[in-house]
């Protein structure tokens, strides 16, 4: 899985792990 970052520059994987939506 490549490192995909959202507009905030936060890795989507980390976002999912954090349980943060938007």
VMD Tcl script that draws the C-alpha trace (Angstrom):
set ca {
  {0.00 0.00 0.00}
  {1.48 3.35 -1.02}
  {1.49 6.35 1.26}
  {-1.53 8.44 0.35}
  {-1.95 11.81 2.03}
  {-5.09 13.90 2.15}
  {-5.37 17.67 1.79}
  {-4.20 18.04 5.39}
  {-1.04 16.10 4.62}
  {-2.01 13.36 7.04}
  {-1.63 9.75 5.85}
  {-5.04 8.21 5.22}
  {-3.87 5.06 6.98}
  {-3.14 7.09 10.11}
  {-6.53 8.77 9.76}
  {-8.30 5.43 9.67}
  {-6.26 4.15 12.61}
  {-7.09 7.30 14.55}
  {-10.77 6.81 13.70}
  {-10.98 10.39 12.46}
  {-13.54 11.15 9.77}
  {-13.03 14.48 8.00}
}
mol new
graphics top color blue
foreach p $ca { graphics top sphere $p radius 0.5 }
foreach p [lrange $ca 0 end-1] q [lrange $ca 1 end] { graphics top cylinder $p $q radius 0.2 }
display resetview
